[in-house]
């Protein structure tokens, strides 16, 4: 499942899988306990594929941050808990993304990222590479065939 089907809903813990859209919002299923929720269009909802993290140079898509965590942890859960102290979380995140903007990325953001990564791992959602990257070899093969 791609990150464009995974949602964070303001005021609700964890992450949700987008099941269907309705006229007044959508229906999501919690990745924590499997319960379904109906959410109105006025709710604060973020799609994980649209979230980016501030660095000193640019914004890095969340999928790339998750991929870096996955590489650091060898595909396992994070070595640090999302409930760790602010200093520990910042040190851990500095190892993942050394140039993150400390003025605009708060400890609460790092907590969410660590928690979300572990939730995704628990639900076997570990394909963080962007779909475009997976399609590029196909385009190269097609251009070779035309020659």
N, C-alpha and C positions, 0 to 999 in steps of 0.2 A: 504494500500500500504506500502510495506517495504522500509526501508531506502536504500536498495541496488538498488532501481530504481530512487532515488532522487540524482540529480547532482548539483554541484556548478561549474560554468563556469567562469574561470578567465577573468576579464574585463567586465563581464555582471552582473547586479544587480540581487539579489534574487536567487531563486532555480528553478530547472527545473526537470520535470518528463521525464524520458527516454521513448520515444515512440518506436523507432526502430533503429537498426543499419544499416548502409550502408557501401559500400566498402570504401568510403573515410571518414567515421566518423559516425555520428549518428544524429537523429532528436530528439529534445527535445521540451517540451511545458512549458512555463513559469508558475509558480505557482502564480505569481503576476497578470498577465493580460491575460493569456491563449494564447499568441502569440507563434507560432512555430518558431524554429530556427534550421538551419542546422549548425553543428559544425564539423570542420575537425579534423582529428586525431592528428594534431600538436597542437591543442589548449590545454591550461592548464585546465584539467577537474578533479574534485575530486568527488568520490562517497561517500555520507555521511556515509555509513556503514563501510568505510575503514579509516575514520578519528578518531584519538585518541587525548586526551589531556594529556599533561605531568603533572605528579604529582611528589612529592619528592621520591616516592617509585617505581612507575611503570607508564605505560600509561593506561589511562582509555578510553574505547571506547566512542565515542560521543553519542551513543544511551543511555548509562548509565547516562551521564550528562543530556541529555534531560529528562530521567526518573526522575532524582532527581529534576529538575526544575518543572516538572509536579507535583510531590508529594508536593513540597514546595508551589506551587501556587494553589493547589487543582484542577488541570486540566484546569485552566484558563490561560489567557495571563500573561506575566511577569509584576510584579508591577513596573518595571523599563523600561525605553525606551532604545533602542540601541543607541540613540543620547545623553544619559546622560553623565555627566563628567566622566573622567577617574577614579577618586577616587570612585565615586558612583558605577561604573561598577565593580571595583575591590572588593569593600566591598560586593556587591551582590553576586559576583562569589565566594568569600570566604565563604559565607553562604552555597552555593551549594556544593562546593568542597574545604573544608578547607585546604587540603594538596596540592593544585595545585602549580606548580613550577612557582613562580612569575618572575623568570629570563627568562623563555622560553615561557610563555603564556602572550602575550601582550594585551593591552587594545583593540586593533583592533580585536584580536581573540575573546575576550569576546563580543564585539559588534556584530560580525558575529553570534556567538552562540545564543545570545538573539534574534537577528533579525530572524535567521533561525527557532528557536523554535516557534516564533509567526507566521511566514509564514506557518509552518507545521500545527499549530493549526487552522489557518484560513482555511486550506484545509482539515480539519478533518483527518489529519495523526497524530494519537496520540498513536499508538501501538509501543512503543520503546523497548519492551522486546524482547530479541533475540529469534529467532525461535527455537534454540536448547533448551532454557528453557521451551518452550511450549511443546516440544516433550518428555521431560524427564518423565512425568507421564505415558505416553504411554509405555515407555520402562519398567517402574516398573510394570505396569499392565501385560505386556507380561511375565515378569519373574515370577510373581505370578501364572499365568495360567500354566506354565510349571511344577510347583511343584506338 
